[in-house]
Each structure stands twice: as C-alpha cells, then as structure tokens.
C-alpha cells in the first residue's frame, strides 16, 4: 500500500489530472485516504499517460474507483503478457482504449468507429449524415455523441461563429479506425464521407462568386482536412470521375484561399488517372488547374491546359459559362505571346457568350480582361471605359 498522504499524492501531475477530470464528472469527488490509494494505483497502472488517465476518470460516477482499477488491471495485465512488439506505453494506452471501448453500448461503439473517417473535426449535422444508418438512427446521434464526449473519447470545442465542432485525439482516432476496419465498414463509411463533402464543395462553389464568398471560403477552410481525406479515398479507389469532379469543384476555393500548389497536386493526380470520365468533367478540372497554374505564372503549363480544354470543347456540349471561361483562359497565353489581336478576339467571344447566358460575373471578368488588353496596346481611354463597366457589374452582383 502507498503510505503517502492524500496531499502528497495530489502533488503528482497524473493524480491531479485524474481528480480534475473526476470532479468534472462528479463535483462531490474528493481524495480521501481510501480514494487516494485507488487513484494512485490507477495512475500507476496507466503509467501516467494523460489520455489513458482521462479515459479512466471519465468513468467516475458510473463505476467505483475500485471497479475502475480492477477492470484496468485485468485488461492491462493481459496486454503486458502479449504484444511484445509494442512499446510498454503503447500497450498501456491500447489497453485503456480497449477497456473504455468494451464499456460502450453497441450503438456507441458503432458511432465511435464511424467517426474515425473525419479529419480535422466535424459538426453534429455532418455526423448525423455520414455516421447514421445500419444500427444508429440519425435522431440518436446527438445523445450518443454527447456520451462519447462525457467518456473523453471525443472532444467538443466551441468555435466563434461556427458553433460546436467535435474531434478525436490522434491515438483515439487511430484506434477507432482499426475498429472500423475490423467491422468491415471502412469502405462504406468513407464513401459516404466522400459523397457528403463532394456535395458540400458543389454547393459552395457558386457562393464563392457572390456576396457570401467570405463565409463559404471560411467554411471550406474549416473542412479542408475532410476534403483532403475524401480526395485521398476516391483516388485510392480509382474513381477517376469522382476525383475530377471534386478537385475541379474545389479549384475556385484553392485559387481564392492561397492553396494553389496543393490544389495543383490534387488536380494533376486526378487528371493523370482519368480514363473514362465524361469530357465535361475533365474540362471542368482543366479549367480549375489553369487558374492555379496562372497563379504561379507557369505560362507554359497554363497554355497547354487551355489548349487541351479548347480541343476537348470542340467535341463536347458544355454550358455557356464554362465555354466563356475557356475563352478567357485561352486569351491569357495569347497575351503572353504578344498576340493581342487573338487575345482580344477570344475575350470578345467570351463576352458575347456570357451576355447571352446572363452570367454577370463572367461578363465582368471578360470586361476587366478586355480593359487590360486595351491598356496594353495604349488605348487608355477605351480601357478605362470598359474597366468601369466591369466594376459596376461586380458591385451589382455583390462580388467585390
């Protein structure tokens, strides 16, 4: 038995952590001599690992200290005898996670392992969409998620203006991912995750060209890790069309939020795997890639992208806005080569198509580019006139 007093034991960081977390569960918790011995034993078994201690303390109020110690003891003793390839601290943490997982209800276990597909956190609404079904009803998610927070398996964090986001610590997420694999659900849940974030990206894209652009850019930034995880999954799964759609849709976000280099890598990877994707989808991805190459003044690559997109366009029916955008793209390389007449011709075509389609943003883009072309050949008066018309259109569209 440990002969140290309660006060002496509470001086240890691991014991203080346990007591702090235990009082969060039960405000009346106190470290009397009997409790102090049990807590010291628990912390010793858990080798002072903070996460493991939090998992154990989260059971205060549900189990007695003696029960916690006893249950941990059998789990950790078992793990210490086996798994010799793991470091002792790794075995201890896995033992604490095994112990905590086994105490969950079946719906809690299902939700816990499904939540491992998220990267960089998630919202309640996202969890309700991605993690429900087959054993967990959407209406149950809030209570189950709250239970996982209470048990220290999930963290809940308030974000100003964005509400509560949830996340797992990396060791917990890795453990939950193993459980998802063991359950044979990984592919299904990761696909639902990818579908959800593709839909979010598609919903956000038109909003990035209007008065709500800042709000949507911030939302996409907060979900960027989830977008990365979704892209990784569809590329690993050889789903070229889905990868192209998602990367092409995110192009505007990458362009506007200074992720040009990363965006180019995703788009180049998706385009390299494209075999059977519809031509329109490939053109959309090329359009996104053009602007990211343009961001880095990579004129040779930008010209090659614009040329390929225009060649594909010759054999495909695409919406007017994309056709107008392709001409703006092709005008850039013409300008760089010094072919101002060809650049102006392409921009005038874009302006005509945009006017017919009623796309005010692309009309404004074509006008602003034409203004730059006029200035480039010394026609400053005409350039100023065109530029002012473009600025007025931008303001009317709420795009500043």
Secondary structure, DSSP 8 states (H G I E B T S, - for coil): -----HHHHHTSHHHHHHHHHHHHH-TT----HHHHHHHHHHHHHTTT-HHHHHHHHTTBTTB-HHHHHHHHHHHHHHHHHS-TTS-HHHHHHHHHHHHHHHTS-HHHHHHHHHGGG-SS-B-HHHHHHHS-SSS--GGGHHHHHHHHHHTTSSEEEEETTTEEEEE--HHHHHHHHHHHHHTT-HHHHHHHHHHHHHHHHHHHHGGGGSTTHHHHHHHHHHTHHHHHHHHHHHHHTT-HHHHHHHHHHHHHHHHHTT-HHHHHHHHHHHHHT-SSS-HHHHHHHHHHHHHHHHHTT-HHHHHHHHHHHHHHHTTS---HHHHHHHHHHHHHHHHHTT-HHHHHHHHHHHHHHHHHHT-HHHHHHHHHHHHHHHHHTT-HHHHHHHHHHHHHHHHHTT--
